[in-house]
Amino acid sequence: MNDFSFHRPKLVAPNLLTDPEKMRQFAADNGFDGIDWSFDLAHLPATPAEESRWASRQELLKPFEVRYHCPFLQVDIGHEDKDIQASAMDIFRRMIRLVSKARRKYLSIHVGLGHNTTKILSWESSIANLRQLVQFGIESNVTVCLENLIWGWSSKPNLFEKMVRRSGAAVTFDFGHAYSCESVESQTYAVKDFVTPHAGRVVNAHIYHHEVSGVGHFPPKCLEDISDRLDLLKRTPCYWWLIELKNVEELLQTKKIVEEYLEREEDEARQREI
């Protein structure tokens, strides 16, 4: 893995509040450096006028950097049904346009989210359509990022690497998914295998301890639960560390754990300079 200069990352909150002004205040009150905004498929702006109002409301999140995330269940660009596939592509192009309209730069998407089988998906169509979205993003000044999941093709490091390389997507490294997926639990692969082949392409990180399918994300109890994955992350250029927990108490406690890690790293760096 390449060694990238380690600088203190931004610690980022998910948009627990859907009102931009309230979310900005929450982030400010709790010492966050950025906001990661998840789109809600059921409440997207439906007309150009609504899109403009949405983009205007997003301005209320300033001065925070904001990035975007599409946790859309069963909206799949690689579905074998061509109509479903085309509909998914339309939705993601629309999301890219929205991010561009808000003058933001990053959008994370998934392949296979919400399915319990890959039999209804086409591998080649998934790659080709992801490549198209990446290119559409470039034309719109938006970086499209592929997130690894707990299940499916992107939960297997060898296939995730191929998806990233063949599409040109950037990487959103969800290290709770990586820790909890069958490929790692069976020791077929290690968590680092989601990062090592393309460390320079990792631009977002989702931080929590582990996920239980159908239940949700769980926080670390102590630094030792996640320190090895933070060590892995610091050897990438990624400075966007989203603490991806929806419970406020768990979110803030995990933030303290990550800050403990960063303070330790900074202390060690100062000692090396003496």
Secondary structure as UniProt FT lines:
FT   STRAND          10..14
FT   HELIX           20..29
FT   TURN            30..31
FT   STRAND          34..38
FT   HELIX           41..43
FT   HELIX           48..58
FT   HELIX           59..61
FT   TURN            62..63
FT   STRAND          65..69
FT   TURN            73..74
FT   TURN            77..78
FT   HELIX           82..101
FT   TURN            102..103
FT   STRAND          106..109
FT   TURN            113..114
FT   TURN            119..120
FT   HELIX           123..139
FT   TURN            140..141
FT   STRAND          143..147
FT   HELIX           153..155
FT   HELIX           157..167
FT   STRAND          170..174
FT   HELIX           175..180
FT   HELIX           182..185
FT   TURN            186..187
FT   HELIX           191..194
FT   HELIX           196..201
FT   STRAND          202..207
FT   STRAND          210..212
FT   TURN            213..215
FT   STRAND          216..218
FT   HELIX           223..225
FT   HELIX           227..233
FT   TURN            234..235
FT   STRAND          240..243
FT   HELIX           248..273
//
